[in-house]
Amino acid sequence: MLLAIDIDNKNTDFGIFDEDKLVTKFSIMTDKNRSAEEIKLTIKLILMDKKIELSDIKDMILSTVVPELNSNYENISMDLLGKSPIVISAGVKTGLNIKCESPREVGTDRIIKAVAATNMYKENIIIISASSVTTIDYINSKKEFLGGLILPGINLLQESLVKGSAKLPHVEIKQPQDIIGKNTEKAIQRGIYFGYKKAVLGIVDEIVNNYSLKKENTKFLITGSFASLLKNETYLFEEDQTLGIVGLKIIYDLNKKRAS
């Protein structure tokens, strides 16, 4: 079995693969202050609950945008498997044709999702990862990763609003029913929600228009903890919360074949 781990700023996603089958997946909160022992215990307990034996896991592959956690997962892999994990980095083959000025600077979180998407679809692809940091990437029908945009997630918009004001409170982030808020809390909720949603949809509009894309031959994929907030009537967003871990499995297979 393979343990694939996708560490994002907000959540860490885990996937267990038996050959080509995704047996199970789960997520925990990403916490830079959590020790390797705490993380390892959490993984053990969750796998125990899912009736998966640690001894059946033979390899680990890891993508992270939180460098502070690298050593923790290195220690966990050495402890559980007796060897280091495969870490998505410059020396790892991804099979992705990155057409950016500095391909090495593209975040591994964006790469693994693009790898999964290009292996599933032949059309043009726009990937929206709606997490604490929101990324919007465009891959054309030639499977060329042309780049994208990075902007704050909806929770960071709220935090910046609260930090910038002495009186504005934290509010629940949710989809409101109407546009106008009739008290301060509702006004904040609507400002954050509609401001974020309109920004993301506006960016998608710009990509579609600038590259003369047609909806019928473009896949709009969405993932991340805030994905449900971006459903709309203009674009058919297909939600897929396994993009990252599936991309990791594809990269694992690619590098395993090259090593053998």
Secondary structure, 3 states (H helix, E strand, C coil): CEEEEEECCCEEEEEEEECCEEEEEEEEECCCCCCHHHHHHHHHHHHHHCCCCHHHCCEEEEEECCHHHHHHHHHHHHHHHCCCCEECCCCCCCCCEECCCCHHHCCHHHHHHHHHHHHHCCCEEEEEEECCEEEEEEECCCCEEEEEEEEECHHHHHHHHHHCCCCCCCCCCCCCCCCCCCCHHHHHHHHHHHHHHHHHHHHHHHHHHHCCCCHHHEEEEEECCCHHHHCCCCCCEEECCCHHHHHHHHHHHHHHHHHC
